[in-house]
Amino acid sequence: MVVGTSREPRMRFAYWKEKMIQNHLDRLEARSVHILREAYREFKQLCMLWSIGKDSTVLLWLTRKAFFGHVPFPLVHIDTAFKIPEMIEYRDRLAREWKLNMIFGTNKTALDEKQTFPDGNVNRIMCCKFLKTEALKRTLSGEGERYRMNHSTGKYEIDMNKEPYTGVIVGARADEEGSRSKERYFSPRDRESEWDIAEQPPELWNQYKTDFAPGTHLRIHPLLDWTELNIWEYIERESIPIVSLYFDRGDGKRYRSLGCAPCTQPVESTAKNVHEIVEELRSGKFSRIAERSGRAQDKEDSGGLETLRREGYM
């Protein structure tokens, strides 16, 4: 037996495997940066949705890369008033640290009238429609109140700018949920933000349609071809700060997908850091379990989230 030779093939394989992963992440990053720059060049009144989750935080990181540390459009968060408190703390801390143009919107009428699932007056799907879809549409159109962070005070104030956002950058991924797989990188909606799946433009050979009729509301999806594993591999490579809810904090559970506290459940997992999440996903532990399996509203919509998304849901 020749000492040492048995390890060399494994070491070479591990090296080339890691090299292939990094090359793939580089290609994904380059495409996303290209789409972000195309969107900024082609469309006025852009904003980016930031859900505070891993995908939209990677999208925020890519935007800062694309524009050399600057985010040239507002970040919009739809606050349902039922988010997990750590999510809001994380949002505001990062907004202050990175000097983000941070805006949030809410459906104050539905909350005041208690037309919510936690109040027991509507089901989960209607709650999502009121607190997410309607709030989003009114925030984007300028008809609803927007609250913008004042970086001098660190507090939110009513935003006097009511100009509508007609282009919205979103961190949706095709592999996350069925209806998202039908999206395009540049996906048109009508004036009411409603989505006609049958009228999607073709996107062949990296050619994207960016010329749309007046009045078209546009969703832009720079992460469409990323997978859950790609997202976590990129977070690990770039050391992106992520809300701690994604990690096991001692009870053998962590969140895999983040939403409102009453409708989101953690998964069984002992992953305590990003590297352990990457290894867990590579192991295939969740290969037969949907990423959004902990999101109760998905189970109530027999068409996945397509019903809500046709009406303007994120």
Secondary structure, DSSP 8 states (H G I E B T S, - for coil): --TTGGGHHHHHHHHHHHHHHHHHHHHHHHHHHHHHHHHHHH-SSEEEE--SSHHHHHHHHHHHHHTTT---S-EEEE--S-B-HHHHHHHHHHHHHTT--EEEE--HHHHHTT-STTTTSS-HHHHHIIIIIIHHHHHHHTSS-EEEEETTTTEEEE--------EEE----TTTSGGGGG--SEEEE-TT----GGG-----TT-------TT-EEEE-TTTT--HHHHHHHHHHHT----GGGS--SSSEE-SS--BGGGB--EE----SHHHHHHHHHTTTTTTS-TTTTBHHHHH-TTTTHHHHHTT--
